[in-house]
Amino acid sequence: MEQPLVGVLMGSLSDLEVMRGCLDTLAKLGIPYEVDVSSAHRSPDKTARYAAAARERGLRVIVVGGGAAPRPTPRPPPPPAPPPPPGRGAGG
C-alpha cells in the first residue's frame, strides 16, 4: 500500500455520499489517499490533531467536505442585490 498523499476528511459517515466523487477521482488518477471522519464542530481537538500531524504523515493535501447531515442552524439567504443605477444614455 502506498503512502497517502491526500487526506479526505468529513464530519460524519453520512458525508461519504457527498465525498464519493472526490474519492472516485483520486482512485481514477492513482493518487493514494486516506479517509478520516472528524467533525470540527463536535470534536475540534481531534480535527486539529489530524491537521497538525498531516505533513508528518506525508500528506500533501487535505480535502474537507460534507454537507449530507442537516445543519442545526440554517441561515436565511442574503437579501437581493440592489438594482444597478440607471444609465446616462447614449454617449453619456
C-alpha positions in Angstrom: 0.0 0.0 0.0 1.4 3.4 -1.0 1.8 6.3 1.4 -1.3 8.5 1.2 -0.7 11.9 -0.3 -4.2 13.2 0.2 -6.3 13.2 3.4 -10.0 13.2 2.8 -11.8 14.5 5.9 -15.5 14.5 6.5 -17.6 15.4 9.5 -19.6 12.2 9.6 -20.1 8.9 7.7 -23.3 10.4 6.2 -21.0 12.7 4.3 -19.5 9.8 2.4 -22.1 10.1 -0.3 -21.2 13.8 -0.8 -17.5 13.0 -1.0 -17.8 9.9 -3.2 -16.9 11.9 -6.4 -13.6 13.1 -4.7 -12.7 9.5 -3.7 -13.5 8.1 -7.1 -11.5 10.8 -8.8 -8.4 10.2 -6.6 -8.7 6.5 -7.3 -9.1 7.0 -11.0 -5.9 9.2 -11.0 -4.0 6.7 -9.0 -3.4 9.2 -6.1 -3.1 7.4 -2.8 -5.4 8.8 -0.1 -6.7 8.2 3.4 -10.2 8.9 4.8 -11.0 10.1 8.3 -14.2 11.1 10.0 -13.8 14.0 12.4 -16.2 16.9 12.9 -14.6 20.3 13.5 -17.9 21.1 15.4 -18.3 18.0 17.6 -14.6 17.1 18.0 -12.4 20.2 17.3 -9.4 18.8 19.2 -9.3 15.6 17.2 -9.7 17.5 13.9 -6.9 19.9 14.9 -4.6 17.0 15.8 -5.4 15.3 12.4 -4.4 18.5 10.5 -1.4 19.2 12.7 0.1 15.7 12.0 -0.8 15.6 8.3 2.6 16.8 7.0 4.4 14.4 9.4 2.4 11.5 7.9 3.3 12.6 4.4 0.1 14.2 3.3 0.4 17.0 0.8 -3.3 18.0 0.6 -6.3 17.8 2.9 -9.7 17.8 1.2 -12.5 18.6 3.6 -16.2 18.3 2.7 -19.6 17.2 3.8 -23.0 18.6 4.0 -25.1 15.5 3.9 -26.2 16.0 7.5 -28.9 18.6 8.2 -27.5 21.8 9.6 -28.6 22.7 13.1 -28.8 26.5 12.4 -29.7 27.2 8.8 -29.2 30.8 7.8 -31.6 32.6 5.5 -30.3 33.6 2.1 -28.8 37.1 1.8 -31.1 39.9 0.6 -31.2 40.5 -3.1 -28.6 43.0 -4.5 -30.0 46.5 -5.3 -30.6 47.2 -8.9 -27.8 49.0 -10.8 -28.1 52.8 -11.2 -29.8 54.0 -14.3 -27.6 54.6 -17.3 -26.7 58.0 -18.6 -27.9 57.3 -22.1 -26.1 57.0 -25.4 -22.7 58.7 -25.5 -23.0 59.9 -22.0 
